[in-house]
Amino acid sequence: MEKFTRWRDAGTGIAPFHPIYAEKPSITSLKWLVILLLALIRIPLCIIFGLLYLVIWSAFLKNLLSFQPSISGFLERSFSRILLFSLGCFRLSYTLVGTFVQGDSLQAGDIVAVNHTSPVDILSVSSLFDCVFVQANCKSSNVLPVSSITAFFSCFSRLNLMLSPPKRDLRPLSEICKDATKNGKVVILFPEGSTTNGRGLCKLTKCLESAGSTDRIFCLYIRYLPAAITLSIPSVLTFISSILLTTSFETRARMSAEPEIPKNCNNVTDDVLDKLCKLGRTRATNLDLVEKQIYLEAKSTKYD
């Protein structure tokens, strides 16, 4: 791994892009019997509920029930929780850190800034909140509104991270928050812009700069145990093998009870990064989307 040392943060020694692979039992281990038995159960469940979520719910029922946001939100959370269980998440803990003061509880139109380590993040967040997703990019402070399905599958994409969507598709966070308020939803944002392995936070993109001065930004840190569920290198096969080799995993979500408000911050991006570090008990690195793209290119290059 010497050739990848340039992507180990000089200040902390953290390598947020290096993949964490699931441990494979020895050939003679009885654990293979457990893995095979669980695979026979989990694969059909994932296919059935995945199709229900993708085809029946997302493509049809969700739009049909758009006039009933409470029912739509309940079904969205239920489908997400069932899919999480099918993948092997038998425990999802959600903890508020700090104390809400009057009027500070999470409300429709608020922004939730989340660290990003896995496609499972989308399901975890969807099972906790009635939400809409937006994607950050490295060239603009404006963001791209996306569906939960698009957000999920974008984690497997190896497209150039430096390419920005067409400007006509990008919108300021402040506008999206206003629409979310009307629809009774919160806005989910992954400000790092790409997945890591969960061992450290990357530099945040400029996306939070387009939030309104009075918009409220809550910070949420998600951690998976074991960490093999993370997917810093986009790969469908790696994700499937990690899920199958991990007989079960735990999701821990910690959210700050006090929001960050841009008008009260000297630098809202730095304040959000600092709070995410405290929630995850981790450290920030000096690596960003540019370094991630170069790392992916180097990783795909064949060395002698």
Backbone as numpy.savetxt, mean C-alpha at the origin, in Angstrom:
# Nx Ny Nz CAx CAy CAz Cx Cy Cz
25.72 -9.80 -3.54 24.91 -8.58 -3.54 25.76 -7.31 -3.54
27.13 -7.46 -3.71 27.97 -6.27 -3.67 27.59 -5.27 -4.75
27.12 -5.80 -5.90 26.79 -4.89 -6.99 25.58 -4.03 -6.70
24.84 -4.33 -5.62 23.66 -3.56 -5.27 23.88 -2.68 -4.04
25.15 -2.52 -3.61 25.40 -1.75 -2.40 25.07 -0.27 -2.57
25.04 0.23 -3.80 24.72 1.65 -4.00 23.27 1.94 -3.61
22.44 0.90 -3.51 21.05 1.08 -3.10 20.84 0.74 -1.63
21.95 0.70 -0.89 21.87 0.62 0.56 22.11 2.02 1.08
21.13 2.57 1.78 21.23 3.96 2.22 22.49 4.19 3.04
23.26 5.21 2.65 24.55 5.46 3.30 24.40 5.83 4.77
23.34 6.55 5.10 23.19 7.01 6.48 22.70 5.94 7.44
21.83 5.04 6.96 21.21 4.05 7.84 21.64 2.61 7.58
22.20 2.37 6.40 22.56 1.00 6.04 21.38 0.17 5.58
20.21 0.79 5.46 18.99 0.09 5.08 18.93 -0.08 3.56
18.51 -1.25 3.11 18.33 -1.52 1.68 16.85 -1.78 1.42
16.07 -0.75 1.15 14.61 -0.91 1.08 14.10 -1.61 -0.18
14.98 -1.79 -1.20 14.53 -2.38 -2.45 14.85 -3.88 -2.55
15.77 -4.37 -1.75 16.14 -5.78 -1.85 14.96 -6.66 -1.44
14.61 -7.64 -2.26 13.44 -8.48 -1.94 13.68 -9.38 -0.74
12.60 -9.70 -0.04 12.63 -10.66 1.06 11.84 -11.88 0.61
12.53 -13.00 0.46 11.89 -14.20 -0.06 11.39 -15.09 1.08
10.30 -15.79 0.81 9.77 -16.72 1.80 10.73 -17.89 1.96
10.87 -18.35 3.20 11.78 -19.47 3.48 11.18 -20.77 2.96
11.98 -21.51 2.20 11.52 -22.80 1.67 11.95 -23.93 2.59
11.01 -24.79 3.00 11.38 -25.93 3.87 12.28 -26.90 3.10
13.00 -27.71 3.83 13.80 -28.75 3.18 12.89 -29.74 2.48
13.43 -30.45 1.51 12.63 -31.38 0.70 11.94 -32.43 1.56
12.60 -32.84 2.63 12.04 -33.91 3.48 11.15 -33.39 4.61
10.98 -32.07 4.66 10.19 -31.49 5.76 8.71 -31.80 5.61
8.07 -32.11 6.75 6.63 -32.37 6.76 5.82 -31.10 6.51
6.50 -29.96 6.59 5.79 -28.70 6.37 5.23 -28.62 4.96
5.86 -29.36 4.01 5.35 -29.35 2.64 3.93 -29.91 2.57
3.62 -30.88 3.44 2.26 -31.43 3.46 1.25 -30.37 3.85
1.62 -29.57 4.86 0.74 -28.48 5.31 0.58 -27.45 4.19
1.70 -27.10 3.53 1.66 -26.11 2.45 0.77 -26.60 1.31
0.91 -27.87 0.94 0.11 -28.42 -0.17 -1.37 -28.49 0.19
-1.67 -28.90 1.42 -3.07 -28.97 1.84 -3.72 -27.59 1.86
-2.99 -26.61 2.39 -3.51 -25.25 2.43 -3.66 -24.68 1.01
-2.72 -25.03 0.13 -2.79 -24.54 -1.24 -4.05 -25.07 -1.94
-4.40 -26.33 -1.67 -5.59 -26.92 -2.27 -6.86 -26.20 -1.82
-6.81 -25.61 -0.63 -7.97 -24.87 -0.11 -7.93 -23.41 -0.55
-6.74 -22.79 -0.44 -6.64 -21.35 -0.65 -6.72 -20.95 -2.12
-6.14 -21.75 -3.01 -6.15 -21.37 -4.42 -7.57 -21.27 -4.97
-8.44 -22.30 -4.75 -9.83 -22.14 -5.24 -10.56 -20.97 -4.59
-10.32 -20.74 -3.27 -10.97 -19.63 -2.60 -10.54 -18.29 -3.19
-9.24 -18.15 -3.43 -8.73 -16.90 -4.01 -9.30 -16.66 -5.41
-9.40 -17.73 -6.19 -9.94 -17.60 -7.55 -11.41 -17.21 -7.50
-12.19 -17.91 -6.66 -13.63 -17.64 -6.57 -13.90 -16.22 -6.09
-13.31 -15.87 -4.94 -13.58 -14.55 -4.38 -12.90 -13.44 -5.18
-11.76 -13.77 -5.82 -11.12 -12.78 -6.69 -12.00 -12.44 -7.88
-12.60 -13.46 -8.49 -13.51 -13.23 -9.62 -14.76 -12.47 -9.18
-15.28 -12.85 -8.00 -16.45 -12.14 -7.48 -16.13 -10.66 -7.27
-14.94 -10.39 -6.75 -14.54 -9.02 -6.46 -14.27 -8.24 -7.75
-13.55 -8.88 -8.68 -13.14 -8.19 -9.90 -14.29 -8.05 -10.90
-15.02 -9.13 -11.12 -16.02 -9.15 -12.19 -17.39 -8.69 -11.70
-17.90 -9.36 -10.68 -19.27 -9.08 -10.24 -19.36 -7.78 -9.46
-18.43 -7.61 -8.49 -18.53 -6.43 -7.64 -17.97 -5.18 -8.33
-16.69 -5.20 -8.67 -16.04 -3.99 -9.18 -16.60 -3.53 -10.52
-16.91 -4.49 -11.41 -17.35 -4.12 -12.75 -18.85 -3.89 -12.86
-19.62 -4.37 -11.88 -21.07 -4.28 -12.04 -21.78 -3.73 -10.80
-21.73 -4.46 -9.70 -22.53 -4.09 -8.53 -22.08 -2.77 -7.90
-20.78 -2.48 -7.93 -20.28 -1.27 -7.28 -20.91 -0.02 -7.88
-20.98 0.03 -9.21 -21.61 1.17 -9.88 -23.12 1.18 -9.67
-23.70 -0.01 -9.60 -25.14 -0.12 -9.43 -25.58 0.39 -8.05
-24.70 0.20 -7.05 -25.03 0.61 -5.68 -24.37 1.94 -5.30
-23.91 2.69 -6.28 -23.23 3.95 -5.99 -24.12 4.95 -5.26
-25.46 4.82 -5.43 -26.39 5.73 -4.75 -26.61 5.33 -3.30
-26.06 4.19 -2.89 -26.16 3.72 -1.50 -24.74 3.53 -0.95
-24.06 4.63 -0.61 -22.65 4.53 -0.20 -22.42 3.66 1.03
-23.38 3.62 1.96 -23.19 2.81 3.16 -23.18 1.32 2.83
-24.11 0.89 1.97 -24.16 -0.51 1.56 -22.94 -0.85 0.69
-22.61 0.05 -0.23 -21.46 -0.16 -1.11 -20.16 -0.28 -0.30
-20.01 0.59 0.69 -18.81 0.55 1.53 -18.73 -0.72 2.35
-19.86 -1.17 2.87 -19.89 -2.41 3.66 -19.49 -3.61 2.81
-20.01 -3.69 1.59 -19.68 -4.81 0.71 -18.22 -4.77 0.29
-17.70 -3.56 0.03 -16.29 -3.41 -0.35 -15.39 -3.91 0.77
-15.68 -3.49 2.00 -14.88 -3.93 3.14 -15.00 -5.44 3.35
-16.20 -5.98 3.15 -16.42 -7.41 3.36 -15.64 -8.24 2.34
-15.71 -7.85 1.06 -14.97 -8.57 0.03 -13.47 -8.51 0.29
-12.98 -7.34 0.69 -11.55 -7.19 0.96 -11.12 -8.07 2.12
-11.93 -8.12 3.17 -11.58 -8.94 4.34 -11.60 -10.44 3.98
-12.56 -10.86 3.15 -12.62 -12.26 2.74 -11.41 -12.63 1.89
-11.01 -11.73 0.98 -9.83 -12.00 0.17 -8.57 -12.05 1.02
-8.47 -11.17 2.00 -7.34 -11.21 2.93 -7.26 -12.56 3.64
-8.42 -13.03 4.11 -8.47 -14.32 4.80 -8.07 -15.44 3.85
-8.52 -15.37 2.60 -8.19 -16.42 1.63 -6.69 -16.45 1.34
-6.04 -15.29 1.38 -4.60 -15.22 1.15 -3.80 -15.72 2.34
-4.46 -15.84 3.51 -3.76 -16.35 4.68 -3.63 -15.36 5.82
-4.27 -14.19 5.70 -4.23 -13.20 6.79 -5.31 -13.56 7.82
-4.91 -14.25 8.86 -5.85 -14.69 9.87 -5.99 -13.69 11.02
-5.16 -12.64 10.97 -5.28 -11.61 12.01 -4.93 -10.25 11.42
-5.83 -9.30 11.58 -5.57 -7.91 11.18 -5.83 -7.03 12.39
-4.77 -6.46 12.93 -4.91 -5.59 14.09 -4.80 -4.13 13.65
-5.67 -3.31 14.21 -5.71 -1.88 13.87 -5.64 -1.09 15.16
-4.58 -0.28 15.30 -4.33 0.44 16.54 -4.23 1.93 16.27
-4.91 2.72 17.10 -4.78 4.17 17.05 -3.71 4.60 18.03
-2.77 5.39 17.57 -1.68 5.86 18.41 -1.94 7.32 18.76
-2.04 7.61 20.03 -2.38 8.96 20.46 -3.85 9.04 20.82
-4.31 10.25 21.08 -5.69 10.47 21.50 -6.36 11.48 20.59
-7.55 11.13 20.10 -8.32 12.07 19.30 -8.75 13.25 20.18
-8.60 14.45 19.66 -9.22 15.60 20.31 -10.52 15.86 19.57
-11.36 16.69 20.11 -12.68 16.90 19.53 -12.57 17.37 18.07
-13.26 16.65 17.19 -13.27 17.00 15.78 -12.13 16.41 14.97
-11.23 15.67 15.62 -10.07 15.14 14.91 -10.24 13.71 14.40
-11.34 13.04 14.71 -11.52 11.67 14.24 -11.60 11.65 12.72
-11.18 10.53 12.13 -11.15 10.40 10.68 -12.53 10.61 10.08
-12.60 11.49 9.09 -13.88 11.83 8.47 -13.76 11.78 6.96
-14.91 11.77 6.29 -14.92 11.76 4.83 -14.16 12.98 4.29
-13.35 12.75 3.26 -12.56 13.83 2.68 -11.17 13.95 3.26
-10.87 13.22 4.33 -9.53 13.25 4.90 -8.59 12.40 4.05
-7.30 12.69 4.16 -6.25 11.94 3.45 -5.59 10.98 4.43
-5.39 9.74 4.00 -4.65 8.77 4.80 -3.37 8.44 4.03
-2.22 8.85 4.56 -0.93 8.58 3.94 -0.39 7.26 4.49
-0.14 6.30 3.60 0.20 4.94 4.01 1.55 4.54 3.42
2.37 3.84 4.20 3.58 3.25 3.63 3.18 2.13 2.68
4.02 1.81 1.72 3.63 0.89 0.65 4.65 -0.24 0.53
4.23 -1.47 0.82 5.16 -2.61 0.75 4.63 -3.78 -0.05
3.33 -3.84 -0.33 2.76 -5.05 -0.92 1.43 -4.76 -1.59
1.02 -5.61 -2.57 -0.34 -5.49 -3.11 -1.40 -5.71 -2.03
-1.03 -6.43 -0.98 -1.96 -6.69 0.11 -2.35 -5.41 0.83
-1.51 -4.36 0.70 -1.85 -3.06 1.29 -3.23 -2.59 0.84
-3.54 -2.81 -0.44 -4.81 -2.34 -1.00 -5.98 -3.02 -0.30
-5.87 -4.34 -0.11 -6.92 -5.09 0.56 -7.01 -4.71 2.03
-5.87 -4.52 2.67 -5.85 -4.17 4.09 -6.55 -2.85 4.34
-6.22 -1.85 3.51 -6.83 -0.53 3.68 -8.31 -0.57 3.31
-8.66 -1.29 2.24 -10.06 -1.38 1.81 -10.93 -2.06 2.86
-10.33 -2.96 3.64 -11.10 -3.64 4.68 -11.29 -2.78 5.92
-10.52 -1.69 6.02 -10.62 -0.81 7.19 -11.46 0.44 6.93
-11.41 0.97 5.70 -12.05 2.26 5.42 -12.89 2.20 4.14
-13.89 3.09 4.07 -14.55 3.39 2.79 -13.66 4.41 2.10
-13.03 4.02 1.01 -11.95 4.87 0.50 -11.90 4.92 -1.02
-11.16 5.90 -1.50 -10.77 6.02 -2.90 -9.25 6.08 -2.92
-8.65 5.58 -4.01 -7.20 5.52 -4.11 -6.68 6.54 -5.12
-5.50 7.05 -4.83 -4.79 7.91 -5.79 -3.34 7.44 -5.85
-2.71 7.65 -7.02 -1.32 7.27 -7.21 -0.45 8.50 -7.35
0.69 8.46 -6.68 1.65 9.56 -6.77 2.66 9.27 -7.87
3.31 10.30 -8.37 4.39 10.13 -9.34 5.51 11.09 -8.98
6.66 10.90 -9.60 7.84 11.66 -9.17 7.98 13.03 -9.84
7.17 13.32 -10.85 7.36 14.55 -11.62 6.35 15.65 -11.32
5.31 15.33 -10.55 4.27 16.32 -10.31 3.72 16.16 -8.90
3.23 17.26 -8.36 2.59 17.18 -7.05 1.13 16.72 -7.18
0.60 16.78 -8.41 -0.76 16.28 -8.64 -0.75 14.75 -8.68
-1.91 14.15 -8.47 -2.00 12.70 -8.35 -3.02 12.15 -9.35
-2.99 10.83 -9.51 -3.89 10.16 -10.45 -4.93 9.34 -9.70
-6.21 9.66 -9.80 -7.25 8.83 -9.17 -7.32 7.47 -9.86
-7.34 6.40 -9.09 -7.40 5.04 -9.64 -8.39 4.21 -8.83
-8.84 3.11 -9.42 -9.69 2.17 -8.70 -8.83 1.28 -7.82
-9.46 0.57 -6.89 -8.73 -0.35 -6.03 -8.09 -1.47 -6.84
-8.76 -1.89 -7.92 -8.22 -2.95 -8.78 -6.95 -2.47 -9.48
-6.98 -1.24 -10.01 -5.81 -0.67 -10.67 -4.67 -0.51 -9.68
-4.98 -0.04 -8.48 -3.96 0.13 -7.45 -3.32 -1.21 -7.09
-4.13 -2.27 -7.03 -3.62 -3.60 -6.68 -2.67 -4.11 -7.76
-3.10 -4.09 -9.01 -2.29 -4.67 -10.07 -1.11 -3.79 -10.48
-1.14 -2.51 -10.12 0.01 -1.66 -10.43 1.25 -2.09 -9.64
1.04 -2.81 -8.54 2.18 -3.30 -7.75 2.99 -4.35 -8.51
2.40 -4.95 -9.55 3.09 -5.98 -10.32 3.68 -5.41 -11.61
3.53 -4.13 -11.82 3.97 -3.51 -13.08 5.43 -3.11 -13.00
6.16 -3.41 -14.06 7.56 -2.99 -14.18 7.72 -1.80 -15.13
6.62 -1.10 -15.38 6.70 0.08 -16.24 7.61 1.11 -15.62
8.17 1.94 -16.46 9.11 2.96 -16.01 8.47 3.86 -14.95
9.05 3.87 -13.77 8.49 4.66 -12.66 8.63 6.16 -12.92
9.47 6.52 -13.89 9.70 7.93 -14.17 8.66 8.51 -15.13
7.86 7.65 -15.75 6.84 8.13 -16.67 5.63 8.64 -15.91
5.21 9.86 -16.18 4.04 10.42 -15.53 2.80 10.21 -16.40
1.64 10.05 -15.80 0.40 9.97 -16.58 0.18 11.29 -17.32
-0.66 11.29 -18.35 -0.97 12.55 -19.06 -1.47 13.62 -18.08
-1.05 14.85 -18.28 -1.40 15.92 -17.35 -2.91 16.10 -17.19
-3.65 15.78 -18.26 -5.11 15.95 -18.19 -5.74 14.96 -17.19
-5.03 13.87 -16.88 -5.56 12.87 -15.95 -5.18 13.16 -14.49
-4.22 14.04 -14.31 -3.74 14.35 -12.95 -4.60 15.44 -12.31
-4.79 15.30 -11.00 -5.60 16.28 -10.27 -4.93 16.60 -8.94
-5.12 17.81 -8.43 -4.60 18.13 -7.09 -5.34 17.33 -6.02
-4.63 17.03 -4.96 -5.25 16.31 -3.84 -6.44 17.09 -3.28
-6.34 18.41 -3.28 -7.41 19.23 -2.70 -8.73 19.00 -3.42
-8.70 18.86 -4.75 -9.93 18.60 -5.52 -10.48 17.21 -5.21
-9.60 16.24 -5.13 -10.04 14.87 -4.86 -10.66 14.77 -3.47
-10.12 15.52 -2.52 -10.68 15.52 -1.17 -12.10 16.09 -1.14
-12.33 17.11 -1.95 -13.67 17.70 -2.01 -14.68 16.69 -2.56
-14.29 15.96 -3.62 -15.17 14.94 -4.17 -15.39 13.81 -3.17
-14.33 13.42 -2.46 -14.45 12.35 -1.47 -15.37 12.74 -0.33
-15.37 14.02 0.04 -16.27 14.49 1.10 -17.72 14.30 0.69
-18.02 14.62 -0.59 -19.39 14.46 -1.08 -19.81 13.00 -1.12
-18.84 12.10 -1.41 -19.15 10.68 -1.54 -19.00 9.90 -0.25
-18.61 10.58 0.82 -18.48 9.92 2.11 -17.30 8.97 2.21
-16.19 9.29 1.55 -15.02 8.41 1.55 -13.77 9.16 1.97
-12.76 8.40 2.39 -11.45 8.99 2.68 -10.53 8.71 1.49
-9.48 9.50 1.36 -8.54 9.39 0.23 -7.29 8.64 0.70
-6.99 7.53 0.03 -5.82 6.72 0.37 -4.68 7.07 -0.57
-3.54 7.42 0.00 -2.38 7.84 -0.76 -1.14 7.11 -0.27
-0.35 6.57 -1.21 0.95 5.96 -0.89 2.03 6.95 -1.33
2.45 7.85 -0.45 3.31 8.97 -0.87 4.71 8.57 -1.31
5.17 7.34 -0.99 6.48 6.91 -1.48 6.46 6.68 -2.99
5.28 6.35 -3.52 5.15 6.18 -4.96 5.43 4.79 -5.47
5.98 3.91 -4.64 6.29 2.54 -5.05 6.49 1.68 -3.81
6.50 0.38 -4.01 6.64 -0.54 -2.87 8.10 -0.67 -2.43
8.28 -0.99 -1.15 9.59 -1.30 -0.58 9.48 -2.65 0.13
10.53 -3.06 0.80 10.47 -4.32 1.55 10.07 -4.13 3.01
9.71 -2.90 3.38 9.24 -2.64 4.74 10.32 -2.39 5.75
11.59 -2.41 5.35 12.68 -2.22 6.31 13.05 -0.76 6.50
12.52 0.10 5.67 12.79 1.53 5.80 11.91 2.30 4.85
11.70 3.56 5.11 10.86 4.41 4.26 11.72 5.17 3.26
11.24 5.25 2.03 11.93 6.04 1.01 11.51 7.51 1.10
12.24 8.37 0.40 11.86 9.77 0.34 10.48 9.89 -0.29
9.65 10.73 0.28 8.30 10.88 -0.24 8.29 11.74 -1.50
7.35 11.47 -2.37 7.16 12.29 -3.57 6.55 13.63 -3.17
6.31 14.49 -4.16 5.79 15.83 -3.89 4.26 15.86 -3.78
3.61 14.69 -3.75 2.16 14.62 -3.85 1.42 15.40 -2.76
1.98 15.44 -1.56 1.29 16.10 -0.45 1.26 17.62 -0.61
2.08 18.13 -1.52 2.12 19.58 -1.74 0.84 20.09 -2.41
0.09 19.18 -3.06 -1.14 19.61 -3.73 -2.37 19.50 -2.84
-2.16 19.13 -1.58 -3.27 19.11 -0.63 -3.65 20.54 -0.26
-4.92 20.74 0.09 -5.37 22.05 0.50 -4.78 22.43 1.85
-4.73 23.72 2.13 -4.10 24.18 3.38 -4.83 23.69 4.62
-6.13 23.39 4.49 -6.90 22.92 5.65 -7.23 21.43 5.57
-6.76 20.75 4.51 -6.99 19.30 4.44 -6.25 18.60 5.57
-6.83 17.52 6.05 -6.22 16.79 7.17 -5.60 15.50 6.65
-4.35 15.27 7.08 -3.59 14.10 6.62 -3.30 13.20 7.81
-3.90 12.01 7.81 -3.64 11.02 8.84 -2.59 10.04 8.32
-1.71 9.59 9.19 -0.64 8.68 8.80 -0.96 7.26 9.27
-0.76 6.29 8.39 -1.04 4.88 8.69 0.16 4.05 8.28
0.66 3.24 9.20 1.80 2.36 8.90 1.34 0.91 8.97
1.60 0.15 7.89 1.20 -1.25 7.82 2.45 -2.12 7.82
2.44 -3.15 8.66 3.56 -4.09 8.73 3.01 -5.52 8.63
3.75 -6.37 7.92 3.35 -7.77 7.77 4.34 -8.69 8.47
3.82 -9.66 9.14 4.64 -10.69 9.79 4.19 -12.06 9.30
5.07 -12.82 8.62 6.46 -12.50 8.26 6.53 -11.51 7.11
7.73 -10.96 6.91 7.91 -9.88 5.93 7.98 -10.39 4.49
7.89 -11.70 4.27 7.95 -12.25 2.91 6.75 -11.83 2.08
5.71 -11.31 2.72 4.52 -10.85 2.00 4.82 -9.56 1.24
5.89 -8.86 1.62 6.24 -7.62 0.92 6.71 -7.94 -0.50
6.61 -6.94 -1.38 6.96 -7.15 -2.80 7.66 -5.91 -3.32
8.93 -5.76 -2.97 9.68 -4.60 -3.44 10.03 -4.71 -4.92
10.18 -5.95 -5.43 10.44 -6.19 -6.85 9.15 -6.71 -7.48
8.55 -6.00 -8.43 7.29 -6.45 -9.01 7.42 -7.82 -9.67
6.62 -8.78 -9.22 6.66 -10.12 -9.80 5.44 -10.90 -9.34
4.62 -11.32 -10.29 3.43 -12.11 -9.94 3.84 -13.46 -9.36
4.85 -14.09 -9.97 5.28 -15.42 -9.51 5.86 -15.36 -8.10
6.66 -14.32 -7.83 7.23 -14.17 -6.49 6.13 -13.98 -5.45
5.14 -13.18 -5.79 4.03 -12.93 -4.86 3.25 -14.21 -4.59
2.93 -14.96 -5.64 2.16 -16.20 -5.48 2.95 -17.21 -4.64
4.25 -17.37 -4.95 5.05 -18.33 -4.19 5.20 -17.92 -2.73
5.32 -16.60 -2.48 5.43 -16.13 -1.09 4.14 -16.41 -0.32
3.00 -16.18 -0.97 1.72 -16.44 -0.33 1.55 -17.91 -0.02
1.92 -18.78 -0.97 1.73 -20.22 -0.78 2.71 -20.79 0.24
3.94 -20.28 0.25 4.94 -20.78 1.20 4.71 -20.23 2.60
3.97 -19.13 2.72 3.65 -18.56 4.03 2.29 -19.09 4.44
2.27 -20.03 5.36 1.00 -20.68 5.71 -0.01 -19.70 6.29
0.47 -18.67 6.97 -0.40 -17.61 7.45 0.46 -16.38 7.75
-0.17 -15.22 7.75 0.56 -14.00 8.09 -0.36 -13.07 8.87
0.28 -12.13 9.55 -0.44 -11.16 10.37 -0.23 -9.76 9.81
-1.29 -8.97 9.82 -1.22 -7.58 9.38 -1.40 -6.66 10.58
-0.44 -5.77 10.78 -0.52 -4.81 11.88 -0.60 -3.40 11.30
-1.68 -2.71 11.60 -1.88 -1.35 11.10 -1.91 -0.39 12.28
-1.04 0.61 12.25 -0.98 1.62 13.31 -1.23 3.00 12.70
-2.25 3.70 13.21 -2.59 5.01 12.66 -2.49 6.08 13.73
-1.93 7.21 13.33 -1.84 8.34 14.25 -3.20 8.98 14.45
-3.55 9.25 15.67 -4.86 9.84 15.97 -4.89 11.34 15.65
-3.71 11.97 15.60 -3.66 13.40 15.33 -3.27 13.64 13.88
-4.05 14.42 13.15 -3.73 14.67 11.74 -2.67 15.76 11.57
-2.02 15.71 10.42 -1.15 16.80 9.99 -1.97 17.72 9.09
-1.90 19.02 9.33 -2.64 19.99 8.53 -1.61 20.91 7.87
-1.58 20.97 6.53 -0.53 21.72 5.83 -0.31 23.13 6.34
-1.39 23.86 6.68 -1.21 25.25 7.11 -0.48 25.35 8.44
-0.45 24.25 9.19 0.23 24.24 10.49 1.64 23.66 10.41
2.08 23.29 9.20 3.37 22.64 9.02 4.35 23.54 8.29
5.60 23.48 8.69 6.64 24.16 7.91 6.88 23.42 6.60
6.86 22.09 6.68 7.01 21.24 5.50 6.17 19.99 5.73
5.01 19.92 5.11 4.07 18.83 5.38 4.65 17.48 4.97
5.47 17.46 3.90 6.07 16.20 3.45 7.01 15.64 4.51
7.87 16.50 5.06 8.80 16.04 6.10 8.05 15.62 7.37
7.00 16.35 7.72 6.25 16.02 8.92 5.55 14.67 8.80
4.98 14.40 7.61 4.32 13.11 7.38 5.34 11.98 7.40
6.50 12.19 6.78 7.55 11.17 6.78 8.02 10.88 8.20
8.19 11.90 8.99 8.63 11.72 10.37 7.59 10.95 11.18
6.32 11.26 10.97 5.28 10.56 11.73 5.17 9.10 11.31
5.31 8.83 10.00 5.29 7.44 9.54 6.44 6.65 10.14
7.60 7.27 10.25 8.76 6.60 10.86 8.48 6.25 12.32
7.85 7.17 13.03 7.54 6.91 14.44 6.50 5.80 14.58
5.49 5.81 13.70 4.45 4.78 13.76 5.02 3.40 13.47
5.92 3.33 12.48 6.49 2.04 12.09 7.74 1.67 12.85
8.18 2.58 13.73 9.43 2.37 14.48 10.55 2.01 13.50
10.63 2.78 12.43 11.62 2.55 11.39 12.32 3.85 11.06
13.19 3.84 10.05 13.95 5.02 9.70 13.75 5.38 8.24
13.95 6.66 7.95 13.84 7.15 6.58 15.18 7.01 5.87
15.12 6.70 4.59 16.33 6.60 3.77 16.38 7.77 2.79
17.51 7.89 2.13 17.68 8.98 1.16 17.48 8.48 -0.27
16.75 7.37 -0.43 16.49 6.77 -1.73 15.08 7.14 -2.18
14.89 7.23 -3.50 13.59 7.65 -4.01 13.22 6.86 -5.26
12.20 7.32 -6.01 11.73 6.61 -7.19 12.80 6.51 -8.27
13.65 7.52 -8.37 14.72 7.47 -9.37 15.65 6.30 -9.08
16.05 6.16 -7.82 16.91 5.06 -7.42 16.21 3.72 -7.60
14.90 3.67 -7.33 14.15 2.42 -7.49 14.15 1.97 -8.95
13.95 2.90 -9.87 13.94 2.56 -11.28 15.30 2.04 -11.73
16.37 2.71 -11.30 17.72 2.27 -11.68 18.00 0.89 -11.08
17.53 0.68 -9.85 17.72 -0.62 -9.20 17.02 -1.73 -9.99
15.79 -1.49 -10.43 15.06 -2.50 -11.19 15.78 -2.83 -12.50
16.35 -1.80 -13.14 17.08 -2.03 -14.37 18.35 -2.86 -14.10
19.03 -2.54 -13.01 20.24 -3.30 -12.66 19.90 -4.73 -12.25
18.79 -4.89 -11.56 18.37 -6.22 -11.10 18.04 -7.14 -12.28
17.52 -6.55 -13.35 17.13 -7.36 -14.51 18.30 -7.63 -15.45
19.44 -6.98 -15.19 20.62 -7.18 -16.03 21.34 -8.46 -15.62
21.74 -9.24 -16.58 22.44 -10.50 -16.30 23.93 -10.23 -16.08
24.40 -10.68 -14.93 25.84 -10.55 -14.63 26.51 -11.91 -14.77
27.78 -11.87 -15.17 28.54 -13.12 -15.28 28.85 -13.65 -13.90
